[in-house]
Amino acid sequence: LKLGHGRPLEKRREFGEALFAALCDLLEPVSSSSPLAISFEIQEIHPDLTWKKNNLRDYIASRLSKHERGNEMSTDFDKNVTDAEALLKPFREGTLPHFINGKHDAGRSGKTIESIAPSDNSVIGSVSAGNADDIDAACTAAKEAFPAWKAMPGKERKKLLHKVADAIIARARDIALVESYDSGQAIRFMSKAAIRGAANFQYFADQAPNARDGHSLPADEHLNYTIRQPIGPVGVITPWNTPFMLSTWKIAPALAAGCTVVHKPAEWSPYTAMMLSEIAHEAGLPDGVLNCVQGLGEDAGKTLTEHPAIKAVAFVGET
């Protein structure tokens, strides 16, 4: 929240107190079991806006209206299952593809794997089984997109990554429902994990403008200094448990630093990885900056770690 430069300290304190009171009023109806995520930035306060709580409450509420309030998670099991089924329907109707160079990619292997619902062992749908050619296509796209993404000013990358975070918040309930159905994790955990994924993008977006700042460490007899620069395309391999949040934990800092990404999600929980790729693309991420290849670890994952275009690999835990 930017309070406006040059305002007297007393006025800024008065505004802060009024803002706190307004937020308390807005959040009072929200129960602890239905978290409401708020993500917005007031760039400047209109001269006609007074410091009174009621004015601020109305102003903030109007800013929040662009975010879907339907994100609040229902505790009705049947409703959640019905909504999850509707979200998964497009995936069930065909094979879940890869996402390469800004578009869906059916793959080159001609093979598929089945995604199983842990709750009842039913088949959710078929998933493209990526091979070396699919990984090569994704790595090539990431390599070709890297120079422009690296050259983009950090402030511009910050704006784009915040748009991704806002889009995640807008679809947090959808992400939680699909992830719960796909991975078997309780919905009460997945609803918080989706919001945490947005928070990861927000945090690392704010680091983007300073991502290349080095340090100068003078000593009596010599000078030490460090430099930081994007290394190139990065491979990200993530596990099945809490897949969406853990993916953002690795993907967001790589993008903020100016690196491009090829993501290989766990074959046991592939659906929200595709949702993340689609969300990022719709938010304005350039083609090839974030790619996703489905498949088995011994095939797609192994090839990703060995590809010459990949300059670093990020794992999670014991993956």
Disulfide bonds with the S-S distance in Angstrom:
none
